Amino acid sequence: MRNYLIDFQNIDWEVPAPGVRYKAYVKGNQRIRLVEFSEEFVEDNWCTKGHIGYILEGSISIDFSGKTTTFKAGDGFFIPEGEENRHKGKVAKGKKALIILFEET
């Protein structure tokens, strides 16, 4: 029998930058990440990558070229790839956001 469980508890956190850490599971060309953002997370440049995700805990505000939308626990999101959908995320002071992201590698 195959094991279909993704045991995030036994996957180590990776810390690519201040204010963000994640746990990733990769199978073939698909990846699922458990990502935690905190107030220290700062995006210097606009992100043009596409994202599909679900907010598990907390909230994150995303600036889409000057228009900000706040996503909170229970919200799903689909941000298409491309310059026309460029964005920057920010978490409020003293807060965190825990997000599941579904990606192709």
C-alpha positions as CSV (number, residue, x, y, z in Angstrom):
1,M,0.0,0.0,0.0
2,R,1.2,3.5,-0.8
3,N,1.7,6.1,1.8
4,Y,-0.2,9.3,0.8
5,L,0.5,11.2,4.0
6,I,2.6,14.3,3.9
7,D,4.1,14.4,7.4
8,F,4.9,18.1,7.8
9,Q,5.8,17.6,11.5
10,N,8.9,15.6,10.4
11,I,10.0,17.9,7.7
12,D,12.6,20.5,8.7
13,W,11.9,24.2,8.3
14,E,13.9,26.0,5.6
15,V,14.6,29.7,6.1
16,P,15.4,31.5,2.8
17,A,15.1,35.1,4.1
18,P,14.2,36.9,7.3
19,G,10.5,36.7,8.2
20,V,9.8,33.6,6.1
21,R,10.3,29.9,6.6
22,Y,8.8,26.8,5.0
23,K,8.5,23.1,4.8
24,A,8.3,21.5,1.4
25,Y,7.2,18.2,-0.1
26,V,8.0,17.5,-3.7
27,K,6.7,14.7,-5.9
28,G,7.5,14.8,-9.6
29,N,6.9,18.3,-10.8
30,Q,4.5,19.2,-8.0
31,R,5.4,20.8,-4.7
32,I,3.3,21.7,-1.6
33,R,4.8,24.1,0.9
34,L,3.7,25.0,4.4
35,V,4.9,28.6,4.6
36,E,5.0,31.0,7.6
37,F,5.4,34.7,7.1
38,S,6.0,37.2,9.9
39,E,6.4,41.0,10.1
40,E,10.1,40.8,9.3
41,F,9.3,39.6,5.8
42,V,10.0,42.3,3.3
43,E,9.9,41.9,-0.5
44,D,12.3,44.4,-2.1
45,N,11.1,43.6,-5.6
46,W,7.7,42.9,-7.1
47,C,6.9,39.2,-7.4
48,T,5.5,38.1,-10.8
49,K,5.3,34.4,-10.1
50,G,1.9,32.7,-9.9
51,H,0.6,31.4,-6.6
52,I,-2.3,29.1,-5.5
53,G,-2.8,28.8,-1.8
54,Y,-4.9,28.7,1.3
55,I,-4.5,30.7,4.5
56,L,-4.5,28.4,7.5
57,E,-3.8,30.9,10.3
58,G,-3.4,34.7,10.6
59,S,-3.6,37.1,7.7
60,I,-1.4,38.6,5.0
61,S,-2.0,41.8,3.0
62,I,-0.9,41.7,-0.6
63,D,-0.3,44.9,-2.6
64,F,-1.2,44.4,-6.3
65,S,0.5,47.5,-7.9
66,G,-1.0,49.9,-5.3
67,K,-4.3,48.1,-4.5
68,T,-4.1,46.1,-1.3
69,T,-6.2,43.0,-0.5
70,T,-6.1,41.3,2.9
71,F,-6.4,37.5,3.0
72,K,-7.3,35.9,6.3
73,A,-7.6,32.4,7.7
74,G,-10.0,30.4,5.6
75,D,-9.4,32.3,2.4
76,G,-8.0,30.7,-0.7
77,F,-6.3,32.6,-3.4
78,F,-5.2,32.3,-7.0
79,I,-2.7,34.8,-8.3
80,P,-1.9,34.3,-12.0
81,E,1.7,34.6,-13.2
82,G,2.8,37.8,-15.0
83,E,3.7,41.4,-14.7
84,E,0.1,42.5,-14.8
85,N,-0.4,40.5,-11.5
86,R,2.7,41.7,-9.8
87,H,2.5,41.7,-6.0
88,K,4.2,42.1,-2.6
89,G,3.0,40.6,0.6
90,K,3.2,42.0,4.1
91,V,2.2,40.8,7.5
92,A,1.0,43.2,10.3
93,K,3.3,44.0,13.2
94,G,3.3,41.3,15.8
95,K,1.3,38.9,13.5
96,K,2.1,35.8,11.5
97,A,0.5,34.1,8.5
98,L,0.6,30.3,8.0
99,I,-0.2,29.4,4.3
100,I,-0.3,26.2,2.2
101,L,1.0,26.9,-1.3
102,F,0.5,24.5,-4.3
103,E,3.2,24.9,-7.0
104,E,4.7,23.3,-10.0
105,T,8.5,22.9,-9.9
